């Protein structure tokens, strides 16, 4: 057998200590490392690397940090006033270019005229449709109200054969207003909830939020959620089959 190095022996010792060290239960409150304010555990995101199962920063501080670094919303303000388009070789103002947050200048490399011309040629080549086909259409029947209206009453749609949308502007606005009315009200939560896995009763702060659920929370508590997450990670490392939904898995 080959002798084990000092570094490998230390790594094994650290791994054994980490495996033997029990994980602390999720606290009801925690002090944020950044703002130094004690908040309920519901205002912290979960973390499998932390001993208490929660991140060190609260959610408001994480949002402020993301906005500062440009992760949640990159800056859309251009940093240059003029730029040369490499396609037409003309120096134009920043307003003549589309905004791109991922570029250092904040602007696209091509100007709007060159970009629109290239996009029209690409659609004509791929779809076999001329770019100015919408101008030849004078009237069209809306598929929703079944009324014949002028081309100015329809939005442009480059994927359609005639270059116009199937709905008129009025019907499209009605569908937009109707979809906004269908947004459900926030669910009313009780003072306590029962975990569907361990059967323990806990306050809503002991459950992660879930918008697509009727209660607004997951059916299993944070402790069961973290245990399931650790099991899936171990299964992925060992090359086992993928685990499906969390609820049927025995914890």
C-alpha positions in Angstrom: 0.0 0.0 0.0 1.2 3.5 -0.7 1.8 5.8 2.3 -0.9 8.3 2.9 0.3 11.9 2.8 -0.3 14.5 5.5 -2.7 16.5 3.5 -4.9 13.4 2.7 -4.9 12.3 6.3 -6.0 15.8 7.4 -8.8 15.9 4.8 -10.1 12.5 6.0 -10.0 13.7 9.6 -11.9 16.9 8.7 -14.4 14.9 6.7 -15.0 12.5 9.5 -15.5 15.3 12.0 -17.9 17.0 9.7 -19.9 13.8 9.3 -20.0 13.1 13.0 -21.0 16.7 13.9 -24.8 16.9 14.2 -26.6 19.6 12.3 -28.3 22.2 14.5 -32.1 22.6 14.2 -33.4 25.6 12.2 -33.9 28.5 14.6 -37.0 30.6 14.7 -34.9 33.8 14.5 -31.5 34.7 13.3 -29.3 37.8 13.2 -28.2 39.0 9.7 -24.4 39.3 9.4 -24.8 42.4 7.3 -27.5 44.6 8.8 -27.2 43.1 12.3 -31.0 42.9 12.7 -32.7 39.9 14.3 -35.2 38.5 11.8 -37.5 35.4 11.6 -36.1 32.4 9.7 -38.7 33.0 6.9 -36.6 36.1 5.8 -33.5 33.9 5.2 -33.0 31.5 2.3 -32.0 28.0 2.9 -28.4 26.8 2.7 -27.1 23.2 2.9 -23.6 24.4 3.8 -24.7 26.3 6.9 -24.9 24.6 10.3 -28.4 26.0 11.0 -29.6 25.5 7.4 -30.0 29.2 6.6 -27.9 31.7 4.8 -25.9 34.4 6.7 -27.5 37.3 4.9 -31.2 38.1 5.1 -33.3 38.3 1.9 -33.5 42.2 1.9 -29.7 42.4 2.2 -29.3 39.9 -0.6 -31.6 41.9 -2.9 -29.6 45.1 -2.1 -26.4 43.3 -2.8 -27.7 41.9 -6.1 -28.9 45.3 -7.3 -25.6 46.9 -6.3 -23.6 44.4 -8.3 -26.0 44.4 -11.2 -27.1 40.7 -10.8 -30.8 41.4 -10.4 -30.9 44.3 -12.8 -27.9 45.1 -15.0 -27.3 48.7 -15.7 -29.0 49.7 -19.0 -27.4 53.2 -19.2 -24.8 53.5 -22.0 -21.3 54.6 -21.0 -20.5 56.2 -24.4 -22.2 59.1 -26.3 -21.1 58.0 -29.8 -20.0 54.7 -31.4 -18.9 53.5 -34.8 -21.0 50.7 -36.4 -18.7 48.1 -37.9 -21.2 47.2 -40.6 -21.9 50.6 -42.1 -18.7 52.2 -40.7 -20.7 55.3 -39.6 -20.2 57.1 -36.3 -23.6 57.6 -34.7 -25.1 58.7 -31.4 -25.9 56.3 -28.6 -29.6 56.6 -29.4 -29.0 55.0 -32.8 -27.9 51.7 -31.1 -29.9 49.1 -29.1 -29.0 48.8 -25.4 -27.2 45.7 -24.3 -26.4 45.4 -20.6 -23.7 42.7 -21.0 -21.4 44.9 -23.1 -19.0 47.4 -21.4 -20.3 50.2 -23.6 -24.0 49.4 -22.8 -24.7 49.4 -26.6 -25.0 46.7 -29.3 -22.1 46.6 -31.8 -24.4 47.3 -34.8 -26.7 50.3 -35.2 -30.5 49.9 -35.3 -30.7 50.3 -39.1 -28.1 47.6 -39.7 -29.6 45.3 -37.1 -33.1 45.6 -38.5 -31.9 45.1 -42.0 -29.9 42.0 -41.0 -32.9 40.6 -39.1 -35.3 41.2 -42.0 -32.9 39.4 -44.4 -32.5 36.5 -41.9 -36.3 36.1 -41.6 -36.7 36.3 -45.4 -34.0 33.6 -45.9 -35.3 31.2 -43.1 -39.0 31.7 -43.5 -39.1 32.5 -47.2 -41.3 35.6 -46.5 -40.5 39.1 -47.7 -39.9 41.7 -45.0 -42.4 44.2 -46.3 -45.3 41.8 -46.7 -47.4 43.5 -44.0 -47.7 46.7 -46.2 -49.5 44.9 -49.0 -52.4 43.8 -46.6 -55.1 46.4 -46.5 -57.8 44.6 -44.4 -57.9 41.5 -42.2 -60.5 39.5 -40.2 -59.8 39.2 -36.5 -60.0 35.6 -35.3 -61.6 36.6 -32.0 -64.3 39.2 -32.8 -64.6 38.1 -36.5 -64.7 41.7 -37.7 -62.9 42.9 -40.8 -60.6 45.8 -39.9 -57.8 47.7 -41.5 -54.1 46.8 -41.2 -53.5 49.7 -38.9 -55.7 48.0 -36.3 -53.4 45.0 -36.0 -50.0 44.7 -34.4 -47.0 43.5 -36.5 -46.0 39.8 -36.2 -43.0 38.7 -38.2 -43.9 35.0 -37.8 -47.2 35.3 -39.5 -47.6 34.9 -43.3 -49.2 38.3 -43.8 -47.0 40.0 -41.2 -49.9 40.9 -38.9 -51.1 39.5 -35.6 -54.2 37.3 -35.6 -56.0 39.5 -33.0 -56.8 43.1 -33.5 -55.5 45.7 -31.1 -58.9 45.9 -29.2 -59.1 42.2 -28.6 -55.5 41.9 -27.6 -56.1 44.6 -25.0 -59.2 42.8 -23.7 -57.2 39.5 -23.4 -54.5 41.4 -21.5 -56.9 42.9 -19.1 -58.6 39.6 -18.6 -55.4 37.9 -17.8 -54.6 40.5 -15.1 -58.0 39.9 -13.5 -57.3 36.2 -13.2 -54.3 36.8 -10.9 -55.3 35.1 -7.6 -55.2 36.9 -4.3 -52.5 36.0 -1.8 -53.6 32.9 0.2 -54.5 33.2 3.9 -52.1 31.2 6.1 -52.9 29.9 9.5 -50.8 30.3 12.7 -49.5 26.7 12.4 -49.0 24.1 9.7 -48.4 20.3 9.8 -45.5 18.8 7.8 -46.6 16.1 5.4 -43.3 14.1 6.0 -42.5 14.2 9.7 -45.9 15.1 10.9 -44.7 17.9 13.2 -46.6 21.1 13.7 -44.7 24.3 13.1 -45.4 28.0 12.3 -45.4 29.2 8.7 -41.8 30.5 9.2 -40.7 26.8 9.4 -41.8 26.2 5.8 -40.3 27.5 2.5 -42.6 29.7 0.4 -44.1 28.3 -2.8 -46.3 30.5 -5.1 -47.9 27.7 -7.1 -49.3 26.0 -3.9 -52.7 26.9 -2.5 -51.3 27.6 1.0 -48.3 29.6 -0.3 -45.9 27.2 1.3 -44.3 23.8 0.7 -46.2 20.8 2.4 -43.0 19.7 4.2 -41.0 21.7 6.7 -37.5 23.2 6.2 -35.8 20.5 8.2 -37.3 17.8 5.9 -36.5 19.9 2.9 -32.9 20.2 3.8 -32.6 16.5 4.6 -34.1 15.7 1.2 -31.7 18.1 -0.5 -28.7 16.4 1.2 -30.0 13.0 0.1 -30.3 14.0 -3.5 -26.8 15.4 -3.5 -25.4 12.2 -2.1 -27.3 10.2 -4.6 -26.0 12.4 -7.4 -22.4 12.0 -6.2 -22.7 8.2 -6.1 -24.2 8.0 -9.5 -27.6 6.7 -8.5 -30.8 7.3 -10.3 -32.4 10.7 -10.3 -34.8 11.4 -7.5 -38.2 12.7 -8.5 -40.5 14.7 -6.2 -39.6 15.3 -2.6 -42.8 14.2 -0.8 -42.8 10.4 -1.7 -39.1 10.0 -0.6 -38.6 8.6 2.9 -36.6 10.8 5.1 
